[in-house]
Amino acid sequence: MNSLFRRATDSPYELAPTTNSQPIPCDYHGHPFWDKQSPLCLSLHLIFVKYAATHRRISGYGLRQSINLFFDFAKEYNERNPESLHLKYLTDISAEVFNNFRTFLLVNQEKKINATKLKSAIHQVSKETDILPQIQLPPVTANDKKSTPPITGETYEMLADALCAHTDSLYEKLAFREKVETAEPYLFEDVIQEYTPNHTRENIFKWAQYRRERKQKITSRCVEDKIKHSSDPELLALLDAPEHLIEFNKMYEARPDCYRFESPTDPFVHNSLWHWDPDESRIFKTLLTHGYPMDVSLETIATTYAPKYLVSKRDCQNIVQLILFRWNRVGAKRLIQYPVRPWDDVLGAYYPTMVDMSCIIMFCMLQSNWNKESVLAVDGDTMEHPLTGAACESQVIIQSEKNRSQGNDKPYYAPKDVVTRSNRHDKYSVFNLLKLAEKLSEPLLGYEFDVRPFGQEKLAYNDMFLCLRYYGSWPTKGGRHTAANNLKAFTRGVKDFLTLYPVYEKGGRLKSAKDITKRLRPTWTLFQRQDRKADLGLLAMQMHHDDPSTTDISYDSSGAAVQERFERLASEQEAILELLRERKFTGLLCHKQVPVLDVPMKVFHIPGHELPLWSCSNQRRPTWTGAHHHVKKGERCYSIKNCLLCEQCMIHEESLPYLMQRRIHVNELIEDQLETDSEYSNDLETESSIISSILEEWNDDEAIKWAARYERRNPTLLPRDLDFLQVIFEEEDMR
């Protein structure tokens, strides 16, 4: 049967590489408008290839669709216009033509996003290469984006309780592993001998006497079933008789006294695998001793240990097969004396599951304001920042990175560093959750993945977030284990997590990852604004946004934030109306004079360093460019990276070693900057010139020599990113 899908590598068209190593066929080469001699077609082809090389496959598919739709439009446009107006070059796409293309999309019920993608790709690629001209196209008016409201109220409490409850079970999983270490494994011979009846003459006669004394019927079928499992030749000979029940009764009546029992019991009632109550710690010790499930091949699991091949006890040749037979095949439910949990739950008592890792990732996202990509990019060996413990031993600064959504014109090969603060002593903190994930993944470390999903062959799976897949799909689909980087593993884990722990919102139940994951960062933002009174500038820095407007538009203007403002506005309007009714309203302007605050000079001192950094004459009146956007009026400024650009900064002799080291860092940052980072580069160059001017005009040569020696002896006086010091000084003043 022919497949409905074709791999990209099997396409007859040219392939464009992408960042996730899955090429995209340039199928617009098969469009009627395509002409390899046309400058317009070649320009759009170059744009597509260069754009796809720096974007994910899904973004490339979107641009390819836009080009196909534009070719539809261009073909129709050229057919209804004279040749002098035909679209032949990229510069022929004027504002009027582009607006006609948008109208074409609306008429054909296509999304306006196709015009936006084409415009942004042309703009981006034309900036990167001198081959293409830069054309100015009109903006595309977009529909209002659907807001992403935070999780609040009882819904937030239910989610937080569910995350805490499951995290507690993960710590119990680690305790269960310790119990497994000290457990005794089951032996095949011992289990068979204890729970499988021996069909000796003594046991068969005891069974017959037991049933007769209790007036229970002995049928020919029952006798045949007992005798055929016996090794007694005289009993086996009865099976050849035409009436073996009559012959058995004769032998039974003539039995010697040694087979006549005072209080007979049925040896076949309590002596079967139905009555085996397995201890899970011993079960796991047995499985690990025999290398199941990770040290045996997937082919062995699909054959030797497959439930469909373990139909009866006779099919079991070792203890692992017997255990699987006990879990999957032993008798009718009414006969089983000791029910067992599903096999997936048993495996999940020792190994990490997709639910476990999804829970940890969501919990980290909720506390750290990181997105899922940043959590999955954490490196267990280097996640602690060098400044950890500088302000307080119990506090930990955790670092990771993000490639996507780090800002415009940011390449994937230069990921952005992101940090968050955590606590060592809280078992639910981000630091301890990441350590928990690392410990849970230990039993799966070092094993090759049986299957890599299509499109993820070269995706780096994080060893901190390994998890076991569901047992039933091991041989047929995705193999035994994977990592939470696998999108399907994460989404399935979130779905099953919400199945285990019901979370309701407005009468409906949250069911999948799309109901939660995108709302965790807005939830964190709302908590910071309401409970910690964080301003927009601080939030933008903590969320690693280059522009505070990104924070304001995407998070501070969320559905819940707008609703809260409407409620506050309605409350104030009601208060004014009440004053108007009582004829007490005197206006909205305040007549009180704001008292002048006397702010003492602030000396910044890095914990653990003997020399002070520098000082600020008035933290409430910063003068560096953009200060009024980042620091609210009347609040203290802690933006250390802007101190040298501010009139309030005071430099002392003890500051000289710091300035020398800062100049080294600034020069390195300038060398590493991209051409597109012009604004940031100007700030760095200004800071470098200020430092050089201070050091050159310092009158005391001995102080300069001393500072140079001190800086050489202490190469780690300052971090490269001074934003870390801002967090330390803010926390110091809060205490």
Secondary structure, DSSP 8 states (H G I E B T S, - for coil): ---S---GGG-SS-EE--TTS--EE-GGGGSTT--TT-HHHHHHHHHHHHHHHTS-HHHHHHHHHHHHHHHHHHHHHHHTS-GGG---SGGG--HHHHHHHHHHHHHTT--THHHHHHHHHHHHHHHH-SSS--------------------HHHHHHHHHHHHHHHHHHHHHHHHHHHHHH-----HHHHHHHHS----HHHHHHHHHHHHHTT----HHHHHHHHTT---HHHHHGGGSTTHHHHHHHHHHT--GGG--SS---TTTS-SGGG----HHHHHHHHHHTTTTTTS-HHHHHHTT-GGG--SGGG--SHHHHHHHHHHTSS-TTT-SS----HHHHHHTTS-BHHHHHHHHHHHHHHH---HHHHHT--TTT-B-TTTTSS-TTEEEEEEEE-TTS-TT--TTS-EEEEEEEESS-TTSHHHHHHHHHHHTGGGTT---S---TT-TT----GGGEEE--GGGTTTTT-SEEETTSHHHHHHHHHHHHHHS--EETTEE--SGGGTGGGHHHHHHHHHHHHS---HHHHHHHTT-SSHHHHIIIIITSHHHHHHHHHHHHHHHHHHHHHHHTT----S---S---------EE---TT-SS---EES-TTS--STTHHHHS-TTS----GGGGGGSTTEE--GGGHHHHHHHHHHHHHHHHH--TT-HHHHHHHHHHHHHHHHHHHH-S-HHHHHHHHHHHHH-TTSS-SSTHHHHHHHHHHHH-
